[in-house]
Amino acid sequence: MSLISADHVCVRFGDEEVLHDISLKVDPGEIVTILGPNGSGKSTLLRALLGIVPVAEGRVARAEGLKIGYVPQRLMIDRTLPITVRRFLSLPHRVGDDAAEDALVRVGMAGQGAKQMTTLSGGQLQRVLLARALLGRPQLLMLDEPTSGLDQPGEASFYRLIEEVRRETGAAVLMISHDLHVVMAASDRVICLNGHICCEGTPRVVSNAPEYRALFGLGTQGALALYRHEHDHDHGDGHPHHHHHHEHDHA
């Protein structure tokens, strides 16, 4: 039984059809990345799956009692509002100290509960958002462009963290990205979206698909650089290099 599925879903805003005939599913424990250019309807699709945006046609089905952990694209936090990481984790549902610390440990932020939210770096903020999403012990994590605003090493380490969380908790992950260079090698499936599903498959298959290339152009800008952990080092000059060692991409 799939955790969540869309069956021939269309979404309209007024007369405009922003999503056309979308069918997809996420099964327990898998990592699925939805990839598409800006304006392709990615966030709308996530919100339709969450039940926040109504569908005009088709249907969305969620497994009974499905627990979802949602990490929104941007956190609207008042920069002048003094709130600690620990207090933030108790919004909107109060959690005990042990549970809060466990969640922080899991995302690599052990002992950081007393820090003010406003002092966190982008990467730390993403980790705290992830910790809060994990508090409800979700079976499915939904992440809306979780690495926008992070540099490439920050992105790589966040993606590794997601893999770890999946391994440790068994949660499935549905993630949105517009980043063509970095699609996790860990993605079991990549779905290319541009108002409709253009192509889907393993990262390897999708990166070679003509539909993908038509959407994102050719060359290294459009290539899916599949992150392999041994490539996450820099070359002593402080600048990470983009690696396209396709001979290492064992399918």
N, C-alpha and C positions, 0 to 999 in steps of 0.2 A: 504493500500500500504506500503510495506516494505521500509525503508530508504535505505538499501543496501542489496544486496544479491549476493551469489555465486551459480552458477548452474553447477554442475559436473565439477568443475575447476581442471585442472592439471597444474602444473608449473614444467618446466624442466630447469636445468642448464646443458648444453651439453647433455650427454647421461643419466644423472641422473635425475630421477623423484623425486623431493623433496616434492611435494604435489600431492596426488592422489585422484581424484574424490570427491572434497570437495563441499558439498552443505550446505549453511547456510543462515540465514537472520537475520537482526536486525530490529525490529519494533519500531515505535515512543515510546520514553519514557522508553524503557526497558534497564536493565543493563545485559550485557552478558560478561562472562569471559571465555577466551580461556586459557586452562591450558595444559601444556605439558612439558616434560623434555627438557633440552637443546638439540638443534639439531633436534627438532621435526618439525621445519618449521613455528613456530609461527610468527616470525617477517616477514618472506617471505609472509605469508598469509595476514598479515596486509598491507604490501606494495602492494600486488596484488589487495587487495580491494581498496586501494588508487589510483591504476592505475600507480604505480611507476615501478612495475615488470610486464612484459607481461605474459599472460596466454597462455599455449600451446594448451589447450582444454577447452571447456566450456565457460561460460561467467560470467562477473561481471556486475551487473546492479545497478545503483545509481538513487535514486529519482531525478526527474528533479530539477535543481537548489539547490541540496542538499548542505548545508553548513556544512563542517567538521572542527572540531578543533582537530589538531593532536599534541599529546605530545610525542616527540621522546624518545627513550630509553636513549640516552646519548646526552648531549648538548656539542658540540665541541666549547668550549669558551676558548679563549686564556687567560690563567691565568694572563698574564702580561698586558692584555688590560684593561685600566680603563674604565668601562662602568657602569653607574648607572642602577638600576632596572627600573627607569622611561624611560631612553633612550632605554633600551632593549625592553620594551613593544612597542616601536615605530619601531621596526625592523620586517619585512621589510616595514610595512605599518604604516605611521604616525598616531597616535591617539591623540585626545585631552586630556587635563589634567583631565577633569571630567570623561571621559570614563576610563582612566587609573586608576584613584583613585577608581572608582566604582569596577573595576575588582580586585584591590588589597584588597578592603574591603571584597568582596565576598569570597576571599580565605584566609581571616584572616591575611592579611599583610597590614592593614591600615597604612598610613603614612610612609611606608618604601621605598618610591620611590627614595629617595636620597642615599640610601645604595648602596655601590659598589657590583656588582654581585659576585666578587671574595671573598667577606667576608661572603657570605651566607652559612648556614649549608645545608646539603643534603635535609632536609625536607623543608627548606625555598625555596631552588632552585626549588623543585618540585612544590611548590605553585605558584611561579612566572611563571613557564612554563605553569601551568594550567591557571593562570590569562591571559597570552598572548593568549592561545587557546580560552578562553572565549570571547575575545574582538570582534571576528567576529560573536558573537551570534549564535554559531553552533547549528544545530539540532542533530548532532551526534559528540560525543567526542571519539576519538580513542587514547588509551593510551598504549604505549609499555613498559611493565614492569615498571610502574611508581614508584614502591616502592623498586626497587633493590637498595641496599645500605642503606636503612633505617632500624633502629632497630624496634623491634616489636611494641612498643608504637607509634613510628613514623608512621609505616604502618597503625596501627589501626586508628590513627587520620586522615591520608590521605584518607583512605577508607570512614570514616564518612563524610569527606568533599565532596567526590564524591557523596555520597547519598544526601547531602544537595543541591549540585549544581543541581542534577537531579530533586529534589523536587521543587527548586525555579525556574529553567529555563525550565524544561520539556525536557531537552536534553536527548537523548539516549546515552548509554555508551557502547563501545566495548573495553574491556581491556584484555591485555595479562599478564599472570603471570606464573612463574614456581614455585611459592611458594605454597607448598602443605599444609602448616599449616594454612595459612590465606587465605581463600576465603571468600569474604564478604558474610555475611548472606543476604546482600542486592542483591546479584546476583540473577536475576530472572532465568537465565539459565547458566549452566557451560557446555562448550564444551571441551572434552578431545581430544587432538590432538597428533598424533605421525606419521606424514606423511600422515595420513588419519584421519577421525573422528572415534575415538574408541567408544565413548559413549557421550551422552549429556542428560541433564535434569536439574532438580533443584539441588542445592548443596547437598541436603539430598539424593536424588536418586543416583546421580553420586558417592557420597562417598561410597555407598554400592554396586556399580556395579562391577562385577568381572573383567571387562576390565580395570577399573580404578585401582583396586587393583593389577592386573597383571602388569600394567605400573609403578605403584609407590610403590609397596610393601605394606606390612601390618603393623599393629601396629601404634603407635602414629605418627611415622614419615610420614606415608602415610595417616593418617586420615585427613579429612578436618575439621579443628577446625573452627567451625562457630562462628565468633566473635559476641558475644552479648554484648551490650554496658555496661551492669552492670558488666561485667567481666573484663573491661579494667583497673581495679585498681591493684595495687600491694599489697603485704602483709606486708608493713612496712619495709621490708628489702631491698627495692629498686629494687627488681627483679620481673618483671611481671611473673606470672605463666601461664602455658598453661592450659586452662580449657577445659575439655571435658565433660561438663555437658549435656549429650545428652538428659537427661530428660527435658531440657529446649527447645529442638529443636522442637518446635511445627511446624509441617509441614504446 
